[in-house]
Amino acid sequence: MTQRTLLIVDDESHITYALAFKLKQAGFKVFTACDGEEGFRLACQEKPDLVVSDFQMPELSGYDMSVRLKETPETAAIPVLMLTARGHRLTPSELAKTNIQLIFPKPFSARELLAKVEEMLGPASAGAPAGASAAESSNTTGGNAA
């Protein structure tokens, strides 16, 4: 069985640390970045199965990073779970420019987020392409409320 890989991108180090700790305990390989620019570079380098990103960050927002990920062939299929503390809403046309599969409000419990990550990725299986399960199972961006 292949270890699933996640990239956490958030400028709040306590959130990054707590999420990385919880997700590593759950068996994921985790990379972290403190802004969208670093997150984009790591996503291109590591090709994670899922990106968990904050919406509002310095340098490059989570939304802008998600647009760049979708525009880049080697990262175009990587799904994104977007975190937001400010109730950001995205229109269907804005979402179409990204692979944002779920917008998740802050504050949140790490347990709830872990459940959403596992739901998006589906059961761990060897050889599954990055993001394959998330695209099939995600219909949770519905109202775009965050």
N, C-alpha and C positions, 0 to 999 in steps of 0.2 A: 504494500500500500504506500502511495506517495503522500508525503507530508504536505498539507495545504499551506499556502503562503499568503500572508496578509501584509498590506502596507497601511500603517496608520499615519495620517498627516494632520497635525494639529499644533498650533502655536502655544497652547497651554500645556506645559511640560507635565503637570500633575495628571492631566487627562491622558496624555500619551503614555505615561508610565503605568497608570492604573489599567488602561485597556491592554497594553502590551503584556502586563503581568497576567491578567485574567485569560487572555487569548493563548498565551504560551502554556498556561496550566491546562487549557483545553486541548493542547496538542498541536497548535498551529505554529508555524515558523513565522516570526514577526519582524518586520523592518519598520523603522520609524523615521519621520521627517518633521521638521518644525515649520515648514512653509510650503506653499504650492510649487515653487521652483525646485526645491530639493525633492519634493514628492514626485514631481514629473520625472526628474533625472533618475530617481530610484526605481520608479515604475518601468522606465525604459530599460534599465539595467537588470532588474530582478524579475520582471514579468509576473507580478503576484496574481493569485487567483481572485483577489478582491482588494479594492482600495476603500478604506474607511477614512473619510476626510471631513474636517471642519469646513464650514462654508466661508466664514469671514476670517481671513488671515492676511498678514503683511506679505509683500513681494508679489504674490500671485494668489488670488482667492481660490477656494476649493472649486467653485463653479468654473472659473477660467482654466484651472488645471484639468478639470474633467473634459472641457471642450478640447484642449490640446491632446489629451489622451485619446479621445475618439478620432481626432484628425490624423493621428500618427498610426500608420499601418501596424506596427508591432505591438501597440497597446490598445488598438481600437476595440477589441472584444472584452477588455477588462471591465467588469461591473464596478460601480461606485455606490457606496452607502454614504450619504451626506448627513453630517451632524450640523445642527444649527440651534443657537440659543436665542435668536432674534425673530423667529417666526417668518423667515424668508419664504417667499412663494415663487415658484417658477411656472411660467406659462408652458403649455404643451410645445410650443415652438422652441422655447429655451431648452426644455428637456430633450427634445429631439436632437439637439446639437451635442448631447453628452451620452454617457452610459450610466447616468444616475438611475439606479433601480429603486432606491428608497431614500426618503428624507426623514431623518429621525431627530426628534426634538431633544435639546438639552434642557434641564438636567435629565439624566437617564440612569438606570441601574446597569451595572456591568453585566449582570445576569440576563437582563432583557436584551441588551445589545448582542451578547453571545448567542442567544436564541435566534435573533434575526440574522446574524452572520451564518449560522448553521442552516437556517431555513433558505437563505439565498444561495448557498453553495451546494445544498443537498448533501446526501450521504457521501462520505469519503470513499473514493474509488480510485484505483490505480489507473493512470493514463487518461483521466478525464481532462479535456481541454480547459484552459483557464476561462472561467465565467460561463461555461456551458450550462450548468445547473441553474445559475442565477437568472439567466435570460428566460429559461423555461418556467421557473416558478414565481417570478416576480410580477406582481400586478399591484404592488402596494404604493405606487407613486400617485395613484388615483386623484385625490383632491389637491395634491401638491402642497398640502398644508404641512408646515414644519414649525 
